[in-house]
Amino acid sequence: MTEQTPLPPPPKDPDVEMLTKNKSLYDVGAGQVLWKNFLAGFGRALGLVAVYLVFVAISGILFARFALPFLSPLINLYSSSLNSAGSYGRPGTTPTTGAAKLPQ
């Protein structure tokens, strides 16, 4: 048997070295720090918006399902009261008919 010589290690790729090397805050430029902070803040904001929309949707569904049946008669009564009392405050109208007063 012949003994084989080991292969030399492959040449080092600078891009691979940059990916595997741990850099501290002092080893990177300001642009990288700002970009990473921007992405972190943007991701957090998107997450908060998503959670807020889910909360509003669930609250709206619960309100429409449980509270609205109890409140709809009161809302209808309030609406009809406003419609019937709509002409009372206008000058030149009578409270009973809503018609304009005739000049005397």
C-alpha positions in Angstrom: 0.0 0.0 0.0 1.1 3.4 -0.8 0.7 6.2 1.6 -1.3 9.1 0.3 -0.2 12.6 1.1 -2.9 14.8 2.7 -4.5 17.4 0.5 -3.6 21.0 1.3 -6.5 23.0 2.9 -8.6 25.0 0.4 -7.8 28.7 0.0 -9.5 30.9 2.5 -12.4 32.9 1.0 -12.6 36.4 2.6 -16.4 36.4 2.4 -16.6 33.2 4.4 -14.1 34.5 7.0 -16.3 37.7 7.4 -19.4 35.5 8.0 -17.7 33.3 10.5 -15.7 35.9 12.3 -17.5 37.4 15.3 -17.4 41.2 15.1 -17.9 43.5 18.0 -19.4 47.0 17.8 -16.0 48.5 17.4 -15.1 46.3 14.4 -18.0 47.3 12.1 -18.8 50.7 10.6 -21.6 53.0 11.6 -23.6 52.1 8.6 -23.9 48.5 9.7 -24.8 49.4 13.2 -27.5 51.8 11.9 -28.9 49.3 9.4 -29.1 46.5 12.0 -30.9 48.8 14.5 -33.2 50.0 11.8 -34.1 46.4 10.9 -34.6 45.5 14.5 -36.9 48.5 15.1 -38.8 47.9 11.9 -39.4 44.3 12.8 -40.6 45.2 16.3 -43.0 47.8 14.8 -44.4 45.3 12.4 -44.9 42.8 15.1 -46.7 45.4 17.3 -49.0 46.4 14.4 -49.9 42.8 13.8 -50.7 42.2 17.5 -52.7 45.4 17.6 -54.8 44.4 14.5 -55.5 41.0 16.0 -56.5 42.6 19.3 -58.8 45.1 17.6 -60.4 42.4 15.4 -61.1 40.1 18.4 -62.4 43.0 20.4 -64.7 44.0 17.6 -66.0 40.5 17.1 -66.7 40.1 20.8 -68.4 43.5 20.9 -70.6 42.7 17.9 -71.5 39.3 19.3 -72.2 40.1 22.9 -72.6 43.8 23.6 -74.4 45.0 20.5 -77.6 43.0 20.9 -78.1 44.6 24.3 -77.2 48.1 23.1 -79.0 48.1 19.8 -82.5 48.9 21.3 -81.0 51.9 23.2 -79.2 53.1 20.1 -82.5 52.8 18.1 -84.4 54.8 20.8 -81.7 57.4 20.9 -81.7 57.7 17.1 -85.5 58.0 16.9 -85.4 60.6 19.7 -82.9 62.7 17.8 -84.9 62.4 14.6 -88.2 63.5 16.2 -86.6 66.3 18.1 -84.5 67.5 15.2 -86.8 70.5 14.2 -87.4 71.8 17.7 -84.3 74.0 17.9 -84.8 75.6 14.5 -86.1 79.2 14.5 -89.5 79.6 12.8 -90.8 76.1 13.6 -93.4 74.9 16.1 -92.6 72.0 18.5 -95.7 70.1 17.6 -95.8 70.0 13.9 -92.3 71.1 12.8 -93.9 73.5 10.3 -92.9 77.1 9.9 -94.9 79.7 11.8 -97.0 82.0 9.7 -96.1 85.7 10.0 -98.8 87.7 12.0 
